[in-house]
Amino acid sequence: MGIQKKLGRIGGKTIGFFLVTTTIAISIAISLAYLFQPGNINIDPSGAEYEAQEAPGVVETFTNIIPTNPIQSMVEGNMLQIIAFAIFIGFALAMLGKKTEGIYKLVEQGNEIMMFLVNLIMRFAPYGAFGLLASAIGTMGIDGMKGMAMYMVVVILGLIVHGVVTYGSAVAFLGKMNPVKFVKGFFPAMTVGFSTSSSSSTLPISMKAAQENLKVPKPVSSFVQPLGATINMDGTAIMQGVATVFIAQVYGSDLSFSALIMVVLTAVLASIGTAGVPGVGLIMLAMVLNQVSLPVEGIALIIGIDRLLDMLRTSLNITGDAACAVVVAESERKYGIKEDAKHMEA
């Protein structure tokens, strides 16, 4: 079986998993927002100001996948372009076989160096997480947290429900793994994701945890998790769902059923186009609000507490990537997928 067919099969499963879980995530968010009504509080939105930045369109998102300058893409951290370039290089390495053993060994050695550095950084991660959390709470202030308490509770509840129910069920029934074992094995990456608020920055640690602790084959982890760091943003989708309903309630707007469907579709597409960097979810939220004719100025109401929530939803985002890797790895066992990436061409 050719490498093209294997990558196509793994890619189809991965994208399908991400689309389904993101749709479930935004549905959970909207349901909880209507259940708890976080926007029915005394907030005056008249002074709220937020300058919406232009979000890329769907067509632009897909056309930007192909890099014009791979080196520039790496410098800028453009994950979609980096992944596309890596896939092309992977195809070439697989087709050329033994002729490229030197390059393959160089890449493997570079990966070992990066993993060594990651292990060093991991020792300081708890201190960094404590400092960032203290800074976020200090910036918001106690009064600011009290005023937005219900909004925060609904978002956090949505993250917990999605993580426990959706990912837990997927890991247990599709991945054939004990969810408790999954959490224990991936917890180090969750803490780093929490402290960095960046799926992309946490990627080396996430892959290390998946490969070593969860026993996900390297070919699966190396494909699923980098792709997930760019297009799988379930935590961001939950925030966008709750925030949209919250802002609608604050401004006294009623969202019709068709508008809610539009929120789901737009949030799913927005999560695909969201880069894995801190705070970018607010930019994509503006696109969601525009689709249902809600004022983007309402984002100013939640921007003060978004840093703390961003830390939490990043942890969920990378957990979803790992859950997908476990599920895909289990489904690929019948095809005899090997640990070594060289066997991808088998």
C-alpha positions in Angstrom: 0.0 0.0 0.0 1.5 3.4 -1.0 2.2 6.2 1.4 -0.3 8.4 -0.4 -3.1 6.0 0.5 -2.0 5.7 4.1 -1.7 9.4 4.6 -5.1 9.9 2.9 -6.7 7.4 5.2 -5.2 8.9 8.4 -5.9 12.4 7.2 -9.6 11.6 6.5 -10.0 10.1 9.9 -8.3 13.0 11.6 -10.2 15.8 9.9 -13.5 13.9 10.4 -12.8 13.5 14.1 -12.0 17.2 14.4 -15.1 18.4 12.6 -17.4 16.2 14.7 -15.9 17.1 18.0 -15.8 20.8 17.2 -19.5 20.7 16.2 -20.3 18.9 19.5 -18.2 21.5 21.4 -20.1 24.5 20.0 -23.4 22.7 20.6 -22.5 22.1 24.2 -21.5 25.8 24.6 -24.7 27.2 23.2 -26.9 24.8 25.2 -25.1 25.7 28.5 -25.3 29.4 27.7 -29.1 29.2 27.2 -29.4 27.1 30.3 -27.5 29.4 32.7 -28.2 32.8 31.0 -24.8 34.4 31.8 -25.7 37.6 30.0 -28.8 38.4 32.1 -26.8 40.6 34.5 -26.5 44.3 35.1 -23.9 45.3 32.6 -24.0 48.5 30.6 -22.6 47.8 27.2 -22.7 51.4 26.0 -19.1 52.1 26.8 -17.7 48.9 25.4 -15.3 49.5 22.6 -13.4 46.9 20.5 -11.7 47.3 17.2 -12.3 44.1 15.2 -9.3 42.9 13.2 -10.0 41.5 9.8 -10.3 37.7 9.9 -9.2 35.7 6.8 -12.0 34.3 4.6 -12.5 30.6 4.0 -11.0 30.7 0.5 -8.0 32.7 1.7 -7.4 30.2 4.5 -7.1 27.3 2.1 -5.1 29.2 -0.5 -2.6 30.3 2.2 -1.9 26.7 3.0 0.7 26.4 0.3 3.9 28.3 1.3 5.6 30.7 -1.1 8.6 30.8 1.2 8.9 27.8 3.6 11.7 29.4 5.6 9.6 32.5 6.2 6.7 30.3 7.2 8.9 28.6 9.8 10.2 32.0 11.1 6.6 33.3 11.4 5.3 30.0 12.9 2.6 29.5 10.2 1.7 26.0 11.1 -0.6 25.2 8.1 2.2 26.1 5.7 4.8 24.3 7.7 2.7 21.2 7.7 2.1 21.4 4.0 5.8 21.8 3.3 6.6 18.9 5.7 4.1 16.6 3.8 5.8 17.4 0.5 9.2 16.7 2.0 7.9 13.5 3.5 6.6 12.3 0.2 9.9 13.0 -1.4 11.8 11.2 1.3 9.5 8.2 1.1 9.7 8.0 -2.7 13.5 8.4 -2.8 14.1 5.7 -0.1 17.7 4.9 0.7 19.0 7.9 -1.2 17.8 10.2 1.5 18.9 8.2 4.6 21.4 11.0 5.5 18.6 13.7 5.6 16.4 11.3 7.5 19.0 10.8 10.2 19.7 14.5 10.4 16.0 15.2 11.0 15.9 12.4 13.6 18.9 13.8 15.4 17.5 17.3 15.3 14.3 16.0 16.9 16.3 14.3 19.7 18.0 17.7 20.4 14.7 19.5 20.6 13.2 16.8 22.9 16.2 17.2 25.2 15.7 20.9 25.4 11.9 20.3 26.0 12.8 18.1 29.0 14.9 20.9 30.5 12.1 23.5 30.0 9.5 21.1 31.5 11.3 21.3 34.9 10.4 25.0 35.1 6.9 24.8 33.7 5.1 24.7 37.1 6.8 27.9 38.2 5.8 29.6 34.9 2.2 28.5 35.2 2.0 29.9 38.7 3.4 33.2 37.6 1.1 33.6 34.6 -1.9 32.6 36.6 -1.1 35.1 39.3 -0.5 37.8 36.7 -3.8 37.1 35.0 -5.8 37.3 38.2 -3.9 40.4 39.3 -4.7 42.2 36.1 -8.4 41.3 36.2 -8.9 42.1 39.9 -11.4 40.6 42.2 -14.2 43.0 41.2 -13.6 42.2 37.5 -13.9 38.5 38.2 -17.0 38.9 40.2 -18.8 40.8 37.5 -18.1 38.1 34.9 -18.3 35.1 37.2 -21.3 33.5 35.5 -19.7 33.8 32.1 -16.5 32.3 33.3 -18.4 29.4 35.0 -20.3 28.6 31.9 -17.2 28.6 29.7 -15.3 26.4 32.2 -18.2 24.1 32.6 -18.4 23.7 28.8 -14.7 22.9 28.7 -15.1 20.3 31.5 -18.2 18.6 29.9 -16.6 18.4 26.5 -13.3 17.1 27.9 -14.9 14.5 30.1 -17.8 13.4 28.0 -16.7 13.9 24.4 -13.0 13.1 24.7 -13.5 10.6 27.5 -16.0 8.6 25.4 -13.9 8.8 22.3 -10.8 7.6 24.1 -12.7 4.8 25.9 -14.8 3.4 23.1 -12.9 4.3 19.9 -9.4 4.4 21.3 -9.8 1.4 23.6 -7.9 3.2 26.4 -8.8 3.9 30.0 -9.6 7.7 30.2 -7.9 7.9 33.6 -4.7 6.4 32.0 -5.0 8.9 29.2 -5.3 11.9 31.5 -2.3 10.7 33.7 -0.2 10.2 30.6 -1.0 13.5 29.0 -1.2 15.7 32.1 2.3 17.1 31.7 1.4 18.5 28.3 -1.8 19.9 29.7 0.1 21.9 32.3 2.4 23.4 29.7 -0.5 24.2 27.4 -2.1 26.0 30.3 1.0 28.1 31.0 1.8 29.0 27.4 -1.8 29.5 26.0 -0.4 28.3 22.7 -1.1 24.9 21.0 1.8 25.5 18.7 4.3 26.2 21.4 3.2 23.2 23.4 3.4 20.9 20.3 6.8 19.2 21.1 5.7 18.4 24.6 2.3 17.2 23.4 3.9 14.8 20.9 6.4 13.5 23.4 3.6 12.8 25.9 1.5 11.0 23.3 4.3 8.9 21.9 6.0 7.9 25.2 3.1 7.9 27.7 0.1 7.0 25.5 2.1 4.8 23.2 0.8 6.5 20.0 2.9 5.4 17.0 5.2 8.2 15.9 3.8 8.4 12.3 0.3 9.0 13.7 1.4 11.5 16.3 3.6 13.4 13.9 0.7 13.8 11.5 -2.3 14.2 13.8 -1.0 16.5 16.5 0.7 19.2 14.3 -2.5 19.3 12.2 -4.6 19.5 15.3 -2.6 22.4 16.7 -3.7 24.4 13.7 -7.3 23.3 12.9 -8.6 21.7 16.1 -9.8 24.4 18.4 -12.6 23.0 20.4 -11.9 25.1 23.4 -12.0 28.2 21.2 -15.3 27.1 19.7 -16.8 26.7 23.2 -15.7 30.2 24.1 -17.2 31.6 20.9 -20.5 29.8 21.4 -20.9 31.0 25.0 -19.6 34.5 24.2 -22.0 34.9 21.3 -25.0 34.0 23.4 -23.7 36.1 26.3 -23.3 39.2 24.1 -26.7 38.7 22.6 -28.3 38.5 26.0 -26.4 41.6 27.2 -27.6 43.6 24.2 -31.1 42.2 24.5 -31.0 40.4 21.1 -32.8 37.2 20.4 -31.0 34.6 18.3 -33.3 32.6 16.0 -32.8 28.9 15.4 -31.3 29.7 11.9 -28.9 32.2 13.6 -27.8 29.5 16.0 -27.1 27.2 13.1 -25.1 29.9 11.5 -23.1 30.3 14.8 -22.3 26.6 14.8 -21.2 26.6 11.1 -19.2 29.8 11.5 -17.5 28.8 14.7 -16.5 25.4 13.2 -15.0 27.2 10.2 -13.4 29.8 12.4 -11.8 27.2 14.6 -10.2 25.7 11.5 -8.8 29.1 10.5 -7.6 29.9 14.0 -3.8 29.9 14.5 -2.6 28.2 17.7 -1.3 31.3 19.4 -2.5 33.2 22.5 -5.6 35.4 22.2 -6.4 34.8 18.5 -9.8 33.4 19.4 -11.1 36.9 20.0 -10.3 37.9 16.4 -12.2 34.9 15.1 -15.1 35.7 17.5 -15.6 39.0 15.7 -16.3 37.0 12.5 -18.9 34.9 14.3 -20.6 38.0 15.7 -20.7 39.6 12.3 -22.4 36.6 10.8 -25.4 37.0 13.2 -25.4 40.8 13.2 -24.3 41.3 16.8 -22.0 44.3 17.7 -18.4 43.3 17.8 -17.9 46.0 20.5 -19.4 43.4 22.9 -16.0 41.6 22.8 -14.7 44.4 25.1 -16.9 43.0 27.9 -15.0 39.7 28.0 -11.6 40.7 26.9 -10.4 41.4 30.5 -10.9 37.8 31.6 -10.0 36.1 28.4 -6.4 35.5 29.3 -7.3 33.1 32.1 -9.9 31.3 30.0 -7.4 31.2 27.1 -5.1 29.2 29.3 -7.8 26.7 30.1 -9.1 26.2 26.5 -5.5 25.7 25.2 -5.3 22.7 27.6 -8.5 21.4 26.1 -7.4 22.0 22.5 -4.2 19.9 22.9 -6.1 17.2 24.8 -8.4 16.9 21.8 -5.4 16.5 19.5 -4.0 13.7 21.7 -7.5 12.0 21.9 -7.7 12.1 18.1 -4.2 10.6 17.9 -5.2 7.7 20.3 -8.4 7.0 18.3 -6.6 7.1 14.9 -3.8 4.9 16.2 -6.2 2.3 17.4 -8.1 2.3 14.1 -4.8 1.9 12.2 -3.6 -1.2 14.2 -5.4 -3.5 11.8 -3.2 -2.1 9.0 -0.1 -2.9 11.0 1.2 0.7 11.4 4.8 0.7 12.7 6.5 2.9 15.3 9.2 4.0 12.8 8.2 6.6 10.3 10.2 4.8 7.6 7.5 2.1 7.6 4.9 4.6 6.4 5.8 3.6 2.9 5.3 -0.1 3.6 
